[in-house]
Amino acid sequence: MIRILLLAILFMLVAHTFWRVVEGIVAGAGSGSTSRRRRSIRPSVKLVKDPVCGTWVTPREEMAVTRGGATHYFCSDACRKNFLRS
């Protein structure tokens, strides 16, 4: 009885592993099938360099200053204030 139970568990593990491999191959081939484990793809965002400290940041309007026709983006309020002082 125990042998049958262990064989059943082993069969389920092998079947699950096989299905995951097939699912990965199909996803890699780009068939467009949806999977509940599929991760969402975010659009890429262009990073800009903070002119004060050199940190690469995502452009945000609340951390931006337009000066001389160019918009500058900052990593923090301290960098933005430092830029405005100069």
C-alpha positions in Angstrom: 0.0 0.0 0.0 2.8 2.4 0.9 4.6 1.5 -2.3 1.6 2.5 -4.4 1.2 5.8 -2.6 4.9 6.6 -3.0 4.7 5.7 -6.7 1.7 7.9 -7.1 3.5 10.9 -5.5 6.5 10.2 -7.7 4.4 10.1 -10.8 2.7 13.4 -9.8 6.1 15.1 -9.3 7.4 13.9 -12.6 4.3 15.0 -14.4 4.4 18.4 -12.8 8.1 18.9 -13.7 7.4 17.8 -17.2 4.5 20.2 -17.6 6.7 23.1 -16.3 9.3 22.3 -18.8 6.8 22.2 -21.7 5.2 25.5 -20.4 8.7 27.1 -20.4 9.4 25.9 -23.9 6.1 27.2 -25.2 6.6 30.6 -23.5 10.2 30.8 -24.8 8.9 30.1 -28.3 6.7 33.1 -28.1 3.4 31.4 -28.8 1.5 34.2 -27.0 -0.2 31.8 -24.6 -1.0 33.3 -21.3 0.1 31.6 -18.1 -0.9 32.5 -14.6 2.8 32.6 -13.7 3.7 34.9 -16.5 5.2 38.2 -15.4 4.0 41.5 -16.7 6.3 43.3 -19.0 6.9 47.0 -18.1 7.7 49.5 -20.8 11.3 50.7 -20.5 11.9 54.2 -19.1 14.8 56.4 -20.2 17.0 57.3 -17.3 18.5 60.8 -16.9 21.5 62.0 -14.9 21.1 64.2 -11.9 23.3 67.3 -12.8 24.3 67.8 -9.1 25.4 64.3 -7.9 25.4 62.3 -11.1 22.8 59.7 -10.0 20.7 58.2 -12.7 17.0 58.8 -12.0 13.7 58.3 -13.7 12.2 61.6 -14.9 9.6 62.9 -12.5 7.9 66.3 -12.8 7.9 67.0 -9.1 11.7 66.7 -9.1 12.3 68.8 -12.3 13.5 72.3 -13.0 13.4 73.9 -16.4 16.2 76.4 -17.0 17.4 77.8 -20.3 15.0 75.6 -22.3 16.4 72.4 -20.8 14.6 70.3 -18.2 16.8 68.9 -15.4 15.7 66.1 -13.2 17.0 65.4 -9.6 17.2 62.4 -7.3 16.2 64.4 -4.2 14.9 67.7 -3.0 18.4 68.6 -1.6 20.0 68.2 -5.1 17.2 70.3 -6.7 17.7 73.1 -4.1 21.5 72.9 -4.5 21.0 73.3 -8.3 18.7 76.3 -7.8 21.2 78.0 -5.6 23.9 77.9 -8.3 
